[in-house]
Amino acid sequence: SLDLSNFNITNNATLFDSMFQNCGGVQKIDFGNYFDTSKVNNMCFLFKDCASLTSIQLTSFDTSNVTSMKGLFQNCSKIMELNLSNIKTNKVVDMSEFVENCSQLKALDLHQLETGKLETMKNMFKGCTLLTSINFNNFNTSSVVDMTSLFENCNNLEKLDIKSFSTEKLVKMDEMFKNCAKLKL
């Protein structure tokens, strides 16, 4: 367990790239209210390879200036749920590999995320083998150019409502549904 609830970061930190990467033994992270992320613009691979992480509290995270969340939870293979309701994504351009290989994740609610500037979703859910549902209501894909392998190896995904997806700028979508054996289109 990693308790950062009294770890006061109120400086001008703008880069949290790979900050907790490879913390394989950490099961729970609590950021409390003192972890100031208001100036951070890069959260690439922040929790990548935290293979034992089962619980994370992000309610105090200020992500209003973040432009990249690439690989944010990549290979967090024991996370079963993520509460993203307080996460601001209105400036995020890259969410590729966002939850790639989160093999215990069963459902994900993305309906509150503002994604008007999002350009790449490559491998975003790839390898989420237990994922059965994703709520994409209000998910804006009007600026997305890359959806390569978006749902690849999502073996348990049976139903997917993406009729609101805009494809006007989409250039890459190869292997988007590769190995989605249960998906009924």
MARVOVEX-137990 format. One record per residue: residue in three letters; chain; z, y, x of N, C-alpha, C, CB in turn. Coordinates in Angstrom, 1 decimal, m for minus. Glycine has a CB too. Layout:
<pts>
<"Ala" "A" <Z Y X> <Z Y X> <Z Y X> <Z Y X>>;
...
</pts>
This chain:
<pts>
<"Ser" "A" <0.0 m1.2 0.8> <0.0 0.0 0.0> <0.0 1.2 0.9> <1.2 0.0 m1.0>>;
<"Leu" "A" <m0.8 2.2 0.5> <m0.9 3.4 1.3> <m0.5 4.6 0.4> <m2.3 3.6 1.9>>;
<"Asp" "A" <0.6 5.2 0.6> <1.1 6.3 m0.2> <0.9 7.6 0.5> <2.6 6.1 m0.6>>;
<"Leu" "A" <0.0 8.4 m0.1> <m0.3 9.7 0.5> <0.1 10.8 m0.4> <m1.9 9.8 0.8>>;
<"Ser" "A" <1.0 10.5 m1.3> <1.4 11.4 m2.4> <2.1 12.6 m1.8> <2.3 10.7 m3.4>>;
<"Asn" "A" <2.7 12.5 m0.6> <3.4 13.7 0.1> <2.6 14.1 1.3> <4.8 13.3 0.4>>;
<"Phe" "A" <1.5 13.6 1.5> <0.6 13.9 2.7> <m0.1 15.2 2.3> <m0.3 12.7 3.0>>;
<"Asn" "A" <0.3 16.3 2.8> <m0.2 17.6 2.4> <m1.4 18.0 3.2> <0.9 18.7 2.5>>;
<"Ile" "A" <m2.6 17.8 2.6> <m3.8 18.3 3.3> <m4.3 19.5 2.5> <m4.9 17.2 3.3>>;
<"Thr" "A" <m4.0 20.7 3.0> <m4.5 21.9 2.4> <m5.2 22.8 3.3> <m3.3 22.7 1.7>>;
<"Asn" "A" <m6.0 22.1 4.2> <m6.7 22.9 5.2> <m8.2 23.1 4.7> <m6.7 22.2 6.6>>;
<"Asn" "A" <m9.1 23.3 5.7> <m10.5 23.5 5.3> <m11.3 22.3 5.5> <m11.0 24.7 6.1>>;
<"Ala" "A" <m10.7 21.1 5.4> <m11.5 19.8 5.6> <m12.6 19.8 4.6> <m10.6 18.6 5.4>>;
<"Thr" "A" <m13.9 19.6 5.1> <m15.0 19.5 4.3> <m15.7 18.1 4.4> <m16.1 20.5 4.6>>;
<"Leu" "A" <m15.3 17.3 5.3> <m15.9 16.0 5.6> <m14.9 14.9 5.5> <m16.7 16.0 6.9>>;
<"Phe" "A" <m15.0 14.0 4.6> <m14.1 12.8 4.5> <m14.9 11.5 4.7> <m13.4 12.8 3.1>>;
<"Asp" "A" <m16.1 11.7 5.4> <m17.0 10.5 5.6> <m16.2 9.4 6.3> <m18.2 11.0 6.5>>;
<"Ser" "A" <m16.2 8.2 5.7> <m15.7 7.0 6.2> <m14.2 7.0 6.5> <m16.4 6.6 7.5>>;
<"Met" "A" <m13.4 7.9 5.9> <m12.0 8.2 6.2> <m11.2 6.9 6.2> <m11.5 9.2 5.3>>;
<"Phe" "A" <m11.4 6.1 5.1> <m10.6 4.9 5.0> <m11.4 3.6 5.2> <m9.9 4.8 3.6>>;
<"Gln" "A" <m12.6 3.8 5.7> <m13.5 2.6 5.9> <m12.8 1.5 6.8> <m14.8 3.1 6.6>>;
<"Asn" "A" <m13.0 0.3 6.3> <m12.4 m0.9 7.0> <m10.9 m1.0 6.9> <m12.9 m0.9 8.4>>;
<"Cys" "A" <m10.3 m0.3 6.0> <m8.8 m0.5 5.8> <m8.7 m1.8 4.9> <m8.2 0.7 5.1>>;
<"Gly" "A" <m9.1 m2.9 5.5> <m9.2 m4.2 4.8> <m7.9 m4.7 4.1> <m9.7 m5.2 5.6>>;
<"Gly" "A" <m6.7 m4.3 4.7> <m5.5 m4.8 4.2> <m4.8 m4.0 3.1> <m4.5 m5.0 5.3>>;
<"Val" "A" <m5.3 m2.8 2.9> <m4.7 m1.8 1.9> <m5.1 m2.3 0.5> <m5.2 m0.4 2.2>>;
<"Gln" "A" <m4.1 m2.5 m0.3> <m4.3 m3.0 m1.7> <m4.3 m1.8 m2.7> <m3.3 m4.0 m2.1>>;
<"Lys" "A" <m3.5 m0.8 m2.4> <m3.3 0.3 m3.4> <m3.2 1.6 m2.6> <m2.0 0.1 m4.2>>;
<"Ile" "A" <m3.9 2.6 m3.1> <m3.8 4.0 m2.5> <m3.4 5.0 m3.6> <m5.2 4.4 m1.9>>;
<"Asp" "A" <m2.4 5.7 m3.3> <m1.9 6.7 m4.2> <m2.0 8.1 m3.5> <m0.4 6.5 m4.7>>;
<"Phe" "A" <m2.8 9.0 m4.1> <m3.0 10.3 m3.4> <m2.1 11.3 m4.0> <m4.5 10.7 m3.7>>;
<"Gly" "A" <m1.4 11.1 m5.0> <m0.4 12.1 m5.6> <m1.1 13.4 m5.9> <0.7 12.3 m4.6>>;
<"Asn" "A" <m0.4 14.5 m5.7> <m1.0 15.8 m6.0> <m1.1 16.7 m4.8> <m0.1 16.5 m7.0>>;
<"Tyr" "A" <m0.9 16.2 m3.6> <m0.9 17.0 m2.4> <m2.1 16.8 m1.6> <0.3 16.8 m1.6>>;
<"Phe" "A" <m3.0 15.9 m2.0> <m4.2 15.6 m1.2> <m5.3 16.5 m1.6> <m4.6 14.1 m1.3>>;
<"Asp" "A" <m5.4 17.7 m1.0> <m6.4 18.7 m1.4> <m7.8 18.4 m0.9> <m6.0 20.1 m0.9>>;
<"Thr" "A" <m8.7 18.1 m1.9> <m10.1 17.8 m1.6> <m11.0 18.8 m2.1> <m10.4 16.4 m2.1>>;
<"Ser" "A" <m10.5 20.0 m2.4> <m11.3 21.0 m3.1> <m12.5 21.5 m2.2> <m10.5 22.2 m3.5>>;
<"Lys" "A" <m12.4 21.5 m0.9> <m13.4 22.0 0.0> <m14.3 20.8 0.5> <m12.8 22.7 1.1>>;
<"Val" "A" <m14.0 19.6 0.2> <m14.8 18.5 0.7> <m16.2 18.4 0.0> <m14.0 17.1 0.4>>;
<"Asn" "A" <m17.2 18.3 0.9> <m18.5 18.1 0.4> <m19.2 16.8 0.7> <m19.4 19.2 0.9>>;
<"Asn" "A" <m18.6 16.0 1.5> <m19.1 14.7 1.8> <m18.0 13.6 1.7> <m19.7 14.7 3.3>>;
<"Met" "A" <m18.2 12.7 0.8> <m17.3 11.5 0.7> <m18.0 10.2 0.9> <m16.7 11.5 m0.7>>;
<"Cys" "A" <m19.1 10.2 1.8> <m19.8 9.0 2.1> <m18.9 7.9 2.6> <m20.9 9.3 3.1>>;
<"Phe" "A" <m19.0 6.7 2.1> <m18.3 5.6 2.6> <m16.8 5.7 2.7> <m18.9 5.2 3.9>>;
<"Leu" "A" <m16.2 6.6 1.9> <m14.8 6.9 2.0> <m13.9 5.7 1.9> <m14.4 7.9 0.8>>;
<"Phe" "A" <m14.2 4.8 1.0> <m13.4 3.5 0.9> <m14.2 2.3 1.2> <m12.9 3.4 m0.6>>;
<"Lys" "A" <m15.3 2.4 1.9> <m16.2 1.3 2.2> <m15.4 0.2 3.0> <m17.3 1.8 3.1>>;
<"Asp" "A" <m15.6 m1.0 2.6> <m15.0 m2.2 3.2> <m13.5 m2.3 3.0> <m15.4 m2.2 4.7>>;
<"Cys" "A" <m13.0 m1.6 2.0> <m11.5 m1.8 1.7> <m11.5 m3.0 0.8> <m10.9 m0.5 1.0>>;
<"Ala" "A" <m11.7 m4.2 1.4> <m11.9 m5.4 0.7> <m10.7 m5.9 m0.1> <m12.2 m6.5 1.7>>;
<"Ser" "A" <m9.5 m5.4 0.2> <m8.3 m5.8 m0.5> <m7.8 m4.8 m1.5> <m7.1 m6.1 0.5>>;
<"Leu" "A" <m8.5 m3.7 m1.6> <m8.1 m2.6 m2.5> <m8.3 m3.1 m4.0> <m9.0 m1.4 m2.3>>;
<"Thr" "A" <m7.2 m3.1 m4.7> <m7.3 m3.5 m6.1> <m7.0 m2.3 m7.0> <m6.2 m4.6 m6.4>>;
<"Ser" "A" <m6.3 m1.3 m6.5> <m5.9 m0.1 m7.4> <m6.1 1.2 m6.6> <m4.5 m0.3 m7.9>>;
<"Ile" "A" <m6.6 2.2 m7.3> <m6.8 3.5 m6.6> <m6.6 4.5 m7.7> <m8.1 3.6 m5.9>>;
<"Gln" "A" <m5.8 5.5 m7.4> <m5.5 6.6 m8.3> <m6.3 7.9 m7.8> <m4.0 6.9 m8.5>>;
<"Leu" "A" <m7.3 8.3 m8.6> <m8.1 9.4 m8.2> <m8.0 10.6 m9.1> <m9.6 9.0 m8.1>>;
<"Thr" "A" <m7.0 10.6 m10.0> <m6.9 11.7 m11.0> <m6.7 13.1 m10.4> <m5.8 11.4 m11.9>>;
<"Ser" "A" <m6.1 13.1 m9.2> <m5.9 14.5 m8.6> <m7.0 14.9 m7.6> <m4.6 14.4 m7.8>>;
<"Phe" "A" <m8.0 14.0 m7.4> <m9.1 14.3 m6.5> <m10.0 15.4 m7.1> <m10.0 13.0 m6.3>>;
<"Asp" "A" <m10.2 16.5 m6.3> <m11.1 17.6 m6.7> <m12.4 17.3 m6.0> <m10.5 19.0 m6.4>>;
<"Thr" "A" <m13.4 16.9 m6.7> <m14.7 16.6 m6.1> <m15.8 17.6 m6.6> <m15.2 15.2 m6.5>>;
<"Ser" "A" <m15.4 18.8 m7.0> <m16.3 19.8 m7.5> <m17.3 20.3 m6.5> <m15.5 20.9 m8.0>>;
<"Asn" "A" <m17.1 20.1 m5.2> <m18.0 20.6 m4.1> <m18.7 19.4 m3.4> <m17.3 21.4 m3.1>>;
<"Val" "A" <m18.4 18.2 m3.8> <m19.0 17.0 m3.2> <m20.5 16.9 m3.5> <m18.2 15.8 m3.6>>;
<"Thr" "A" <m21.3 16.7 m2.5> <m22.8 16.5 m2.7> <m23.2 15.1 m2.4> <m23.6 17.4 m1.8>>;
<"Ser" "A" <m22.4 14.3 m1.7> <m22.7 12.9 m1.4> <m21.5 12.0 m1.6> <m23.2 12.8 0.0>>;
<"Met" "A" <m21.8 11.0 m2.5> <m20.8 9.9 m2.7> <m21.4 8.6 m2.3> <m20.3 9.9 m4.2>>;
<"Lys" "A" <m22.3 8.6 m1.4> <m23.0 7.4 m1.0> <m22.0 6.4 m0.5> <m24.0 7.7 0.2>>;
<"Gly" "A" <m22.1 5.2 m1.0> <m21.2 4.1 m0.6> <m19.7 4.3 m0.8> <m21.4 3.8 0.9>>;
<"Leu" "A" <m19.4 5.2 m1.7> <m18.0 5.5 m1.9> <m17.0 4.3 m2.0> <m17.8 6.4 m3.1>>;
<"Phe" "A" <m17.4 3.4 m2.8> <m16.6 2.1 m3.0> <m17.3 0.9 m2.5> <m16.2 2.0 m4.5>>;
<"Gln" "A" <m18.3 1.0 m1.7> <m19.1 m0.1 m1.2> <m18.2 m1.2 m0.6> <m20.1 0.4 m0.2>>;
<"Asn" "A" <m18.4 m2.4 m1.1> <m17.7 m3.6 m0.6> <m16.2 m3.6 m0.9> <m17.9 m3.7 0.9>>;
<"Cys" "A" <m15.8 m2.9 m1.9> <m14.4 m3.0 m2.4> <m14.4 m4.2 m3.4> <m13.9 m1.6 m3.1>>;
<"Ser" "A" <m14.4 m5.3 m2.8> <m14.7 m6.6 m3.6> <m13.6 m7.0 m4.5> <m15.0 m7.7 m2.7>>;
<"Lys" "A" <m12.4 m6.4 m4.5> <m11.3 m6.8 m5.4> <m11.0 m5.7 m6.4> <m10.1 m7.0 m4.6>>;
<"Ile" "A" <m11.7 m4.6 m6.4> <m11.4 m3.6 m7.5> <m12.0 m4.1 m8.8> <m12.1 m2.2 m7.1>>;
<"Met" "A" <m11.1 m4.1 m9.8> <m11.5 m4.6 m11.1> <m11.9 m3.5 m12.1> <m10.4 m5.5 m11.7>>;
<"Glu" "A" <m11.3 m2.3 m11.9> <m11.6 m1.2 m12.7> <m11.5 0.1 m12.0> <m10.7 m1.2 m14.0>>;
<"Leu" "A" <m12.3 1.1 m12.4> <m12.3 2.4 m11.8> <m12.2 3.4 m12.9> <m13.6 2.6 m10.9>>;
<"Asn" "A" <m11.3 4.3 m12.8> <m11.2 5.4 m13.7> <m11.9 6.6 m13.1> <m9.7 5.7 m14.2>>;
<"Leu" "A" <m13.0 7.0 m13.6> <m13.8 8.1 m13.0> <m13.8 9.3 m13.9> <m15.2 7.7 m12.7>>;
<"Ser" "A" <m12.9 9.3 m14.9> <m12.9 10.4 m15.9> <m12.7 11.8 m15.3> <m11.9 10.1 m17.0>>;
<"Asn" "A" <m11.9 11.9 m14.2> <m11.7 13.2 m13.7> <m12.6 13.6 m12.5> <m10.2 13.3 m13.2>>;
<"Ile" "A" <m13.5 12.7 m12.1> <m14.3 12.9 m11.0> <m15.5 13.9 m11.4> <m14.9 11.6 m10.5>>;
<"Lys" "A" <m15.7 15.0 m10.7> <m16.7 15.9 m10.9> <m17.9 15.5 m10.0> <m16.3 17.4 m10.6>>;
<"Thr" "A" <m19.1 15.4 m10.6> <m20.3 15.0 m9.9> <m21.4 16.0 m10.1> <m20.7 13.6 m10.3>>;
<"Asn" "A" <m21.1 17.1 m10.6> <m22.2 18.1 m10.9> <m23.0 18.6 m9.7> <m21.6 19.3 m11.6>>;
<"Lys" "A" <m22.5 18.4 m8.5> <m23.3 18.8 m7.3> <m23.8 17.6 m6.5> <m22.4 19.7 m6.4>>;
<"Val" "A" <m23.4 16.4 m7.0> <m23.7 15.2 m6.2> <m25.2 14.9 m6.3> <m23.0 14.0 m6.8>>;
<"Val" "A" <m25.8 14.7 m5.1> <m27.2 14.3 m4.9> <m27.4 12.9 m4.7> <m27.9 15.2 m3.8>>;
<"Asp" "A" <m26.5 12.2 m4.0> <m26.6 10.8 m3.5> <m25.4 10.0 m4.0> <m26.7 10.8 m2.0>>;
<"Met" "A" <m25.7 9.0 m4.8> <m24.8 8.0 m5.3> <m25.2 6.6 m4.9> <m24.5 8.1 m6.8>>;
<"Ser" "A" <m26.1 6.5 m3.9> <m26.6 5.2 m3.5> <m25.4 4.4 m3.0> <m27.7 5.3 m2.5>>;
<"Glu" "A" <m25.5 3.1 m3.2> <m24.5 2.1 m2.8> <m23.1 2.4 m3.3> <m24.4 2.0 m1.3>>;
<"Phe" "A" <m23.0 3.2 m4.4> <m21.7 3.8 m4.9> <m20.7 2.7 m5.1> <m22.0 4.4 m6.3>>;
<"Val" "A" <m21.0 1.6 m5.9> <m20.1 0.5 m6.1> <m20.7 m0.8 m5.6> <m19.6 0.4 m7.6>>;
<"Glu" "A" <m21.6 m0.8 m4.7> <m22.3 m2.0 m4.2> <m21.4 m3.0 m3.8> <m23.3 m1.6 m3.1>>;
<"Asn" "A" <m21.6 m4.2 m4.2> <m20.8 m5.4 m3.9> <m19.3 m5.3 m4.3> <m20.8 m5.6 m2.4>>;
<"Cys" "A" <m19.1 m4.6 m5.4> <m17.7 m4.6 m6.0> <m17.8 m5.8 m7.0> <m17.4 m3.2 m6.8>>;
<"Ser" "A" <m17.6 m6.9 m6.4> <m17.9 m8.2 m7.1> <m16.9 m8.5 m8.2> <m18.0 m9.3 m6.2>>;
<"Gln" "A" <m15.7 m7.9 m8.3> <m14.7 m8.1 m9.3> <m14.8 m7.1 m10.4> <m13.3 m8.1 m8.7>>;
<"Leu" "A" <m15.6 m6.0 m10.3> <m15.7 m5.0 m11.3> <m16.5 m5.5 m12.5> <m16.5 m3.8 m10.7>>;
<"Lys" "A" <m15.8 m5.4 m13.7> <m16.4 m6.0 m14.9> <m17.0 m5.0 m15.8> <m15.3 m6.7 m15.6>>;
<"Ala" "A" <m16.5 m3.7 m15.8> <m17.1 m2.7 m16.7> <m16.9 m1.4 m16.0> <m16.4 m2.7 m18.1>>;
<"Leu" "A" <m17.8 m0.4 m16.3> <m17.8 0.9 m15.7> <m18.2 1.9 m16.7> <m18.7 0.9 m14.4>>;
<"Asp" "A" <m17.4 3.0 m16.8> <m17.7 4.0 m17.8> <m18.2 5.3 m17.0> <m16.5 4.3 m18.7>>;
<"Leu" "A" <m19.4 5.6 m17.1> <m20.0 6.8 m16.4> <m20.4 7.9 m17.4> <m21.2 6.3 m15.6>>;
<"His" "A" <m20.0 7.8 m18.6> <m20.5 8.7 m19.6> <m20.0 10.2 m19.4> <m20.0 8.3 m21.0>>;
<"Gln" "A" <m18.9 10.4 m18.7> <m18.4 11.8 m18.5> <m19.0 12.4 m17.2> <m16.9 11.8 m18.4>>;
<"Leu" "A" <m19.7 11.7 m16.4> <m20.3 12.2 m15.2> <m21.5 13.1 m15.4> <m20.6 11.1 m14.2>>;
<"Glu" "A" <m21.4 14.3 m14.8> <m22.5 15.3 m14.8> <m23.4 14.9 m13.6> <m22.1 16.8 m14.8>>;
<"Thr" "A" <m24.6 14.5 m13.9> <m25.5 14.0 m12.8> <m26.8 14.7 m12.8> <m25.7 12.5 m12.9>>;
<"Gly" "A" <m26.9 15.9 m13.2> <m28.2 16.7 m13.2> <m28.9 16.9 m11.9> <m28.0 18.0 m13.8>>;
<"Lys" "A" <m28.1 16.8 m10.8> <m28.7 17.0 m9.4> <m28.9 15.7 m8.7> <m27.8 18.0 m8.6>>;
<"Leu" "A" <m28.5 14.6 m9.3> <m28.5 13.3 m8.7> <m30.0 12.9 m8.4> <m27.9 12.2 m9.6>>;
<"Glu" "A" <m30.3 12.5 m7.1> <m31.6 12.2 m6.7> <m31.8 10.7 m6.3> <m32.0 13.0 m5.5>>;
<"Thr" "A" <m30.7 10.1 m5.8> <m30.8 8.7 m5.4> <m29.7 7.8 m6.0> <m30.9 8.5 m3.9>>;
<"Met" "A" <m30.1 6.7 m6.6> <m29.2 5.7 m7.1> <m29.5 4.4 m6.5> <m29.3 5.7 m8.7>>;
<"Lys" "A" <m30.1 4.4 m5.4> <m30.5 3.1 m4.7> <m29.3 2.2 m4.5> <m31.2 3.4 m3.3>>;
<"Asn" "A" <m29.4 0.9 m4.9> <m28.3 m0.1 m4.7> <m27.0 0.3 m5.3> <m28.1 m0.3 m3.2>>;
<"Met" "A" <m27.0 1.2 m6.3> <m25.8 1.8 m6.8> <m24.8 0.7 m7.4> <m26.1 2.7 m7.9>>;
<"Phe" "A" <m25.4 m0.3 m8.1> <m24.6 m1.4 m8.7> <m24.9 m2.8 m8.1> <m24.8 m1.4 m10.2>>;
<"Lys" "A" <m25.7 m2.8 m7.0> <m26.2 m4.0 m6.4> <m25.0 m4.9 m6.0> <m27.1 m3.7 m5.2>>;
<"Gly" "A" <m25.1 m6.2 m6.4> <m24.0 m7.1 m6.0> <m22.8 m7.1 m6.9> <m23.7 m6.9 m4.6>>;
<"Cys" "A" <m22.8 m6.3 m8.0> <m21.6 m6.3 m8.9> <m21.8 m7.5 m9.8> <m21.5 m4.9 m9.7>>;
<"Thr" "A" <m21.5 m8.7 m9.3> <m21.8 m9.9 m9.9> <m21.1 m10.2 m11.2> <m21.6 m11.1 m9.0>>;
<"Leu" "A" <m19.9 m9.6 m11.5> <m19.2 m9.8 m12.7> <m19.4 m8.7 m13.7> <m17.7 m9.9 m12.4>>;
<"Leu" "A" <m20.1 m7.6 m13.3> <m20.3 m6.5 m14.2> <m21.0 m6.9 m15.5> <m21.1 m5.4 m13.4>>;
<"Thr" "A" <m20.4 m6.7 m16.6> <m21.0 m7.0 m17.9> <m21.5 m5.8 m18.6> <m20.0 m7.8 m18.7>>;
<"Ser" "A" <m20.9 m4.6 m18.4> <m21.3 m3.4 m19.1> <m21.1 m2.2 m18.3> <m20.5 m3.3 m20.4>>;
<"Ile" "A" <m22.0 m1.2 m18.6> <m22.0 0.1 m18.0> <m22.3 1.1 m19.1> <m23.0 0.2 m16.8>>;
<"Asn" "A" <m21.4 2.1 m19.3> <m21.6 3.1 m20.3> <m22.4 4.3 m19.6> <m20.3 3.6 m20.9>>;
<"Phe" "A" <m23.7 4.4 m20.0> <m24.5 5.4 m19.4> <m24.7 6.6 m20.4> <m25.8 4.9 m19.0>>;
<"Asn" "A" <m24.0 6.7 m21.5> <m24.2 7.8 m22.4> <m24.0 9.1 m21.7> <m23.2 7.7 m23.6>>;
<"Asn" "A" <m25.0 10.0 m21.9> <m25.0 11.4 m21.2> <m25.3 11.3 m19.7> <m23.7 12.0 m21.5>>;
<"Phe" "A" <m25.6 10.2 m19.2> <m25.9 10.1 m17.7> <m27.3 10.6 m17.5> <m25.8 8.6 m17.3>>;
<"Asn" "A" <m27.4 11.8 m16.8> <m28.7 12.5 m16.6> <m29.4 11.9 m15.3> <m28.4 14.0 m16.4>>;
<"Thr" "A" <m30.6 11.4 m15.5> <m31.4 10.9 m14.4> <m32.7 11.8 m14.2> <m31.7 9.5 m14.6>>;
<"Ser" "A" <m32.7 13.0 m14.7> <m33.9 13.8 m14.6> <m34.4 14.2 m13.2> <m33.7 15.0 m15.4>>;
<"Ser" "A" <m33.5 14.1 m12.2> <m33.8 14.5 m10.9> <m33.9 13.3 m9.9> <m32.8 15.5 m10.3>>;
<"Val" "A" <m33.6 12.1 m10.5> <m33.6 10.9 m9.7> <m35.0 10.4 m9.2> <m32.9 9.7 m10.4>>;
<"Val" "A" <m35.1 10.2 m7.9> <m36.4 9.7 m7.4> <m36.3 8.3 m6.9> <m36.8 10.6 m6.2>>;
<"Asp" "A" <m35.1 7.7 m6.7> <m35.0 6.4 m6.2> <m34.0 5.6 m6.9> <m34.6 6.4 m4.7>>;
<"Met" "A" <m34.4 4.5 m7.6> <m33.6 3.5 m8.3> <m33.8 2.1 m7.7> <m33.8 3.6 m9.8>>;
<"Thr" "A" <m34.2 2.0 m6.5> <m34.5 0.8 m5.9> <m33.2 m0.1 m5.9> <m34.9 0.9 m4.4>>;
<"Ser" "A" <m33.4 m1.4 m6.4> <m32.4 m2.4 m6.4> <m31.1 m1.9 m7.2> <m31.9 m2.8 m5.0>>;
<"Leu" "A" <m31.3 m1.0 m8.1> <m30.2 m0.4 m8.9> <m29.2 m1.5 m9.4> <m30.7 0.4 m10.0>>;
<"Phe" "A" <m29.7 m2.5 m10.1> <m28.9 m3.5 m10.7> <m29.1 m4.9 m10.1> <m29.2 m3.6 m12.2>>;
<"Glu" "A" <m29.7 m5.0 m8.9> <m29.9 m6.2 m8.2> <m28.7 m7.1 m8.1> <m30.5 m6.0 m6.9>>;
<"Asn" "A" <m28.8 m8.4 m8.4> <m27.7 m9.3 m8.4> <m26.5 m9.0 m9.3> <m27.2 m9.4 m6.9>>;
<"Cys" "A" <m26.8 m8.3 m10.4> <m25.8 m8.1 m11.4> <m25.9 m9.3 m12.4> <m25.9 m6.7 m12.2>>;
<"Asn" "A" <m25.5 m10.5 m11.9> <m25.8 m11.8 m12.6> <m25.2 m11.9 m14.0> <m25.2 m12.9 m11.8>>;
<"Asn" "A" <m24.2 m11.1 m14.3> <m23.5 m11.2 m15.6> <m23.9 m10.1 m16.6> <m22.1 m11.3 m15.5>>;
<"Leu" "A" <m24.7 m9.2 m16.2> <m25.1 m8.1 m17.0> <m26.0 m8.6 m18.1> <m25.8 m7.0 m16.2>>;
<"Glu" "A" <m25.6 m8.6 m19.3> <m26.3 m9.1 m20.5> <m27.1 m8.1 m21.2> <m25.4 m9.9 m21.4>>;
<"Lys" "A" <m26.5 m6.9 m21.4> <m27.1 m5.9 m22.2> <m26.9 m4.5 m21.5> <m26.4 m5.8 m23.6>>;
<"Leu" "A" <m28.0 m3.7 m21.5> <m28.0 m2.5 m20.8> <m28.8 m1.5 m21.6> <m28.6 m2.7 m19.4>>;
<"Asp" "A" <m28.1 m0.4 m21.9> <m28.8 0.7 m22.7> <m29.1 1.8 m21.7> <m27.8 1.2 m23.8>>;
<"Ile" "A" <m30.4 1.9 m21.3> <m30.8 2.9 m20.4> <m32.0 3.7 m21.0> <m31.3 2.3 m19.1>>;
<"Lys" "A" <m32.0 3.7 m22.4> <m33.1 4.4 m23.0> <m33.0 6.0 m22.8> <m33.1 4.1 m24.5>>;
<"Ser" "A" <m31.8 6.4 m22.4> <m31.7 7.9 m22.1> <m32.1 8.2 m20.7> <m30.3 8.3 m22.4>>;
<"Phe" "A" <m32.4 7.2 m19.9> <m32.8 7.5 m18.5> <m34.2 8.2 m18.5> <m33.0 6.2 m17.7>>;
<"Ser" "A" <m34.2 9.3 m17.8> <m35.5 10.0 m17.5> <m36.1 9.5 m16.3> <m35.2 11.6 m17.4>>;
<"Thr" "A" <m37.4 9.3 m16.3> <m38.1 8.7 m15.2> <m39.2 9.7 m14.7> <m38.7 7.4 m15.5>>;
<"Glu" "A" <m39.1 10.9 m15.1> <m40.2 11.9 m14.7> <m40.3 12.1 m13.2> <m39.9 13.2 m15.4>>;
<"Lys" "A" <m39.3 12.0 m12.5> <m39.4 12.2 m11.0> <m39.2 10.9 m10.2> <m38.3 13.2 m10.6>>;
<"Leu" "A" <m39.0 9.8 m10.9> <m38.8 8.5 m10.3> <m40.0 8.1 m9.5> <m38.5 7.5 m11.3>>;
<"Val" "A" <m39.8 7.7 m8.2> <m40.8 7.3 m7.3> <m40.6 5.8 m7.0> <m40.9 8.2 m6.1>>;
<"Lys" "A" <m39.4 5.4 m6.7> <m39.1 4.1 m6.3> <m38.2 3.4 m7.3> <m38.4 4.1 m4.9>>;
<"Met" "A" <m38.6 2.2 m7.8> <m37.8 1.4 m8.7> <m38.0 m0.1 m8.4> <m38.1 1.7 m10.1>>;
<"Asp" "A" <m38.4 m0.5 m7.2> <m38.7 m1.8 m6.9> <m37.4 m2.6 m6.9> <m39.4 m2.0 m5.5>>;
<"Glu" "A" <m37.5 m3.9 m7.3> <m36.3 m4.8 m7.4> <m35.1 m4.2 m8.2> <m35.8 m5.2 m6.0>>;
<"Met" "A" <m35.4 m3.4 m9.1> <m34.4 m2.7 m9.9> <m33.5 m3.7 m10.7> <m35.0 m1.7 m10.9>>;
<"Phe" "A" <m34.1 m4.8 m11.3> <m33.4 m5.7 m12.1> <m33.5 m7.1 m11.4> <m34.0 m5.8 m13.5>>;
<"Lys" "A" <m33.7 m7.2 m10.1> <m33.8 m8.5 m9.4> <m32.5 m9.3 m9.6> <m34.1 m8.3 m7.9>>;
<"Asn" "A" <m32.7 m10.6 m9.9> <m31.6 m11.6 m10.1> <m30.6 m11.2 m11.2> <m30.9 m11.7 m8.8>>;
<"Cys" "A" <m31.1 m10.5 m12.2> <m30.3 m10.2 m13.4> <m30.6 m11.3 m14.5> <m30.5 m8.7 m14.0>>;
<"Ala" "A" <m30.2 m12.5 m14.2> <m30.6 m13.6 m15.0> <m30.2 m13.6 m16.4> <m30.0 m14.9 m14.4>>;
<"Lys" "A" <m29.1 m12.9 m16.8> <m28.6 m12.9 m18.2> <m29.1 m11.7 m19.0> <m27.2 m13.0 m18.2>>;
<"Leu" "A" <m29.7 m10.8 m18.3> <m30.2 m9.5 m18.9> <m31.3 m9.8 m19.9> <m30.6 m8.5 m17.9>>;
<"Lys" "A" <m31.1 m9.3 m21.1> <m32.1 m9.3 m22.2> <m32.7 m7.9 m22.4> <m31.5 m9.9 m23.5>>;
<"Leu" "A" <m33.9 m7.8 m22.0> <m34.5 m6.5 m22.1> <m35.2 m6.3 m23.4> <m35.6 m6.3 m21.0>>;
</pts>
